[in-house]
Amino acid sequence: MTADGEAARRRQLAGAALADERTDLAWNRCGLTLVACGLVIMRGLTLQNFPRTNVAVGAVILGLGVVSYVVAAWHARRRLAPDRVLRAPTRSDLLPVAIAVTAIGFAAFVLGLLFPA
């Protein structure tokens, strides 16, 4: 490989690594937000004055935050490994992320239907 080709490969790897880090940070922010909202609802400190019987709603939201953190850790371990090969994502890369996003969205939809504000 020529020097120009090697430099282009390094730039491509650096750009992909930064994109993967941004994705990992976004998943972590989502997980942190869901965990914080779940804890606030469980403690009953909302402006909507939820009764204490809605602790289950907070627990579900807290669980969704934990799921988000687990998916973020899984994604980071696979995509940010130092010895990784730069390649297009495969079905095995995207399926768990798609399932997690669908589950979080579906759970939020069901919570909105069952416990409207």
LINQUI-V684424 format. One line per field, one symbol per residue. phi: phi as a letter, one per 30 degrees, with the letter a starting at -180 (. if undefined). A space follows every 50 residues. Layout:
BEGIN
phi=???
END
This chain:
BEGIN
phi=.ddddddddddddddddddddddddddddddddddddddddddiccddhd dddcddddddddddddedddddddddddccddcdcdaddceddcdddddd ddddddddddddddbdd
END
